């Protein structure tokens, strides 16, 4: 696992906790400082930033992953309901497809959120280092 993927996994772990973005960044700063030396962080930040898609759909999913996945959860549930109650096994195909697409949309949004958190954390580390290295005057 390369270092960028390692940082993204750390950010995904942090996303599971209910807290503010500032608190998540503060917790990740310590972890990132141990995992990756400061000189390498700029290259990793550029790689992670480049891997974040910039299309309209990607931005929509990143901002509202649950809202975008909701219709697919509905399709899956409706296919399950109609497949069982109507005894129509072909409707169960809609269940599988709907649930799969909903899960993949939420997973994609989760990964983009983790990448955004990695970039924000690396920017915060850089700002802290620059504030310390600049002379007061």
Secondary structure, DSSP 8 states (H G I E B T S, - for coil): --HHHHHHHHHHHHHTS---HHHHHHHHHHHHHHHS-HHHHHHHHHHHHHHS--SHHHHHHHH-HHHHHHHHHHHHHHHHHHHHHTT-TTHHHHHHHHHHHHHHHHHHHHHHHHHHHHHHHHHHHHHHHHHHHS---
